[in-house]
């Protein structure tokens, strides 16, 4: 007889949240559900072991995604992992609206030190989400696969606790670049 892994109410709530908000890390899940980290940890371990969820490390956090028959591609998980982080998300939204922006412009928009922006830009470039291009003496940046990044922002906009995402999605749609 096959065991129903979601029969446990707590596990069902955790899985449901991961399904609706892929890419959250353990502490975000605990906060959203008002549960202790130890409870979340136990159930995430259980679900990982049974291949119900898959975890991807972004270098700082382990982020969780539903496993369902390759529902989300590795590429989508990679992008969502970056979008779940505030600074990379803000950089990506800025670059989508301002292609070929230079480092100084990105720093001004994000409101972070140049070294912080450089750190996140290196991650985005390494992951293949952003490309660095040469504009004479300046280096500029563009988002590769703009449509995919914008689509993921639009699809999961309700799961970001960031009004800037709503504003971005609205602006992107006004440009006629977002397919409903």
C-alpha positions as CSV (number, residue, x, y, z in Angstrom):
1,X,0.0,0.0,0.0
2,X,1.4,3.4,-1.1
3,X,1.9,5.9,1.7
4,X,0.3,9.3,1.3
5,X,3.2,11.6,2.1
6,X,0.9,14.6,2.3
7,X,-1.5,13.1,4.8
8,X,0.2,14.9,7.6
9,X,-1.4,18.4,7.9
10,X,1.9,20.2,8.7
11,X,3.7,18.6,5.7
12,X,0.7,19.4,3.5
13,X,0.9,23.1,4.5
14,X,4.6,23.3,3.9
15,X,4.4,21.6,0.5
16,X,1.5,23.8,-0.5
17,X,3.5,26.9,0.3
18,X,6.5,25.6,-1.7
19,X,4.2,24.8,-4.6
20,X,2.7,28.3,-4.7
21,X,6.0,30.1,-3.8
22,X,8.9,28.1,-5.2
23,X,12.4,29.2,-4.2
24,X,11.7,30.1,-0.6
25,X,14.3,29.2,2.0
26,X,13.7,27.4,5.3
27,X,13.4,30.6,7.4
28,X,11.0,32.2,5.0
29,X,8.8,29.1,5.1
30,X,8.9,29.1,8.9
31,X,7.9,32.8,9.0
32,X,5.1,32.4,6.4
33,X,3.6,29.4,8.3
34,X,4.3,30.6,11.8
35,X,6.2,27.3,12.6
36,X,9.4,26.6,14.3
37,X,12.6,26.1,12.3
38,X,13.0,22.6,13.8
39,X,9.5,21.6,12.6
40,X,10.2,23.0,9.1
41,X,13.6,21.3,9.0
42,X,12.1,17.9,9.9
43,X,9.4,18.0,7.3
44,X,11.7,19.4,4.6
45,X,14.2,16.6,5.2
46,X,11.3,14.1,5.0
47,X,10.1,15.5,1.7
48,X,13.6,15.8,0.2
49,X,14.3,12.2,1.1
50,X,11.1,11.1,-0.6
51,X,11.8,13.3,-3.7
52,X,8.7,15.5,-3.1
53,X,10.8,18.6,-3.1
54,X,14.2,19.5,-4.5
55,X,16.6,21.9,-2.8
56,X,19.0,24.3,-4.6
57,X,21.7,26.2,-2.8
58,X,22.2,29.8,-4.0
59,X,25.5,30.1,-2.0
60,X,23.8,31.5,1.0
61,X,20.5,29.7,1.4
62,X,19.1,26.3,0.5
63,X,15.9,27.1,-1.5
64,X,13.1,24.6,-2.0
65,X,11.1,23.8,-5.2
66,X,8.3,21.2,-5.9
67,X,9.7,18.1,-7.6
68,X,6.5,17.2,-9.6
69,X,7.6,15.6,-12.9
70,X,10.0,18.3,-13.8
71,X,7.3,21.0,-13.3
72,X,10.0,23.7,-13.1
73,X,13.1,23.5,-15.3
74,X,16.6,23.8,-13.8
75,X,16.9,27.2,-15.5
76,X,13.6,28.4,-13.9
77,X,14.8,27.3,-10.5
78,X,18.1,29.1,-11.1
79,X,16.4,32.4,-12.0
80,X,13.8,32.1,-9.2
81,X,16.6,31.5,-6.7
82,X,18.1,34.9,-7.7
83,X,14.7,36.6,-7.8
84,X,14.1,35.5,-4.2
85,X,17.0,37.6,-3.1
86,X,16.3,41.3,-2.8
87,X,19.4,42.8,-4.4
88,X,19.6,40.5,-7.4
89,X,15.9,40.9,-7.9
90,X,16.2,44.7,-7.9
91,X,19.2,44.6,-10.3
92,X,17.3,42.3,-12.7
93,X,14.2,44.5,-12.7
94,X,16.3,47.6,-13.3
95,X,18.2,45.9,-16.2
96,X,15.0,44.7,-17.8
97,X,13.7,48.2,-17.9
98,X,17.1,49.8,-18.6
99,X,19.1,47.4,-20.9
100,X,22.8,48.2,-21.2
101,X,22.9,50.1,-17.9
102,X,26.3,50.7,-16.5
103,X,27.5,49.7,-13.0
104,X,27.1,53.3,-11.6
105,X,23.4,53.5,-12.7
106,X,22.7,50.1,-11.1
107,X,24.3,51.1,-7.8
108,X,22.3,54.3,-7.8
109,X,19.0,52.5,-8.4
110,X,19.7,49.6,-6.0
111,X,21.1,52.0,-3.3
112,X,23.9,49.7,-2.4
113,X,27.7,50.1,-2.3
114,X,29.5,49.4,-5.6
115,X,31.2,46.3,-4.0
116,X,27.8,44.9,-3.0
117,X,26.5,45.4,-6.5
118,X,29.6,43.9,-8.0
119,X,29.3,40.8,-5.8
120,X,25.7,40.2,-7.0
121,X,26.5,41.0,-10.7
122,X,29.2,38.4,-10.6
123,X,26.7,35.8,-9.3
124,X,24.2,36.8,-12.0
125,X,26.8,36.6,-14.7
126,X,28.1,33.2,-13.4
127,X,24.6,31.8,-13.4
128,X,24.1,32.9,-17.0
129,X,21.3,35.3,-16.2
130,X,23.1,38.5,-17.0
131,X,25.8,39.3,-19.6
132,X,28.5,41.9,-19.4
133,X,29.1,43.9,-22.6
134,X,31.6,46.5,-23.4
135,X,30.5,50.0,-24.3
136,X,33.8,51.8,-25.0
137,X,35.5,52.3,-21.7
138,X,32.4,51.3,-19.7
139,X,31.0,47.9,-19.0
140,X,27.2,47.6,-19.4
141,X,24.9,44.7,-18.5
142,X,21.9,43.0,-20.1
143,X,19.5,40.3,-19.0
144,X,19.7,37.2,-21.1
145,X,16.3,35.7,-21.8
146,X,14.4,38.8,-20.7
147,X,11.0,37.2,-21.4
148,X,11.7,34.3,-19.0
149,X,12.8,36.5,-16.2
150,X,9.9,38.9,-16.6
151,X,7.5,35.9,-16.9
152,X,8.7,34.4,-13.6
153,X,8.4,37.8,-11.9
154,X,4.8,38.1,-13.2
155,X,3.9,34.5,-12.4
156,X,5.1,34.7,-8.8
157,X,4.6,38.4,-8.1
158,X,2.1,37.6,-5.3
159,X,4.9,35.7,-3.5
160,X,7.4,38.5,-3.3
161,X,7.0,40.8,-0.4
162,X,8.1,43.7,-2.6
163,X,5.9,46.4,-4.0
164,X,8.6,47.1,-6.6
165,X,7.7,43.7,-8.3
166,X,4.1,44.8,-8.8
167,X,5.2,48.1,-10.2
168,X,7.7,46.4,-12.5
169,X,5.1,43.9,-13.8
170,X,2.7,46.7,-14.5
171,X,5.4,48.7,-16.4
172,X,6.6,45.7,-18.3
173,X,3.0,44.9,-19.3
174,X,2.5,48.6,-20.4
175,X,5.5,48.1,-22.8
176,X,3.5,45.2,-24.3
177,X,6.3,42.8,-23.5
178,X,4.4,40.6,-21.1
179,X,2.2,37.8,-22.5
180,X,-0.7,37.1,-20.2
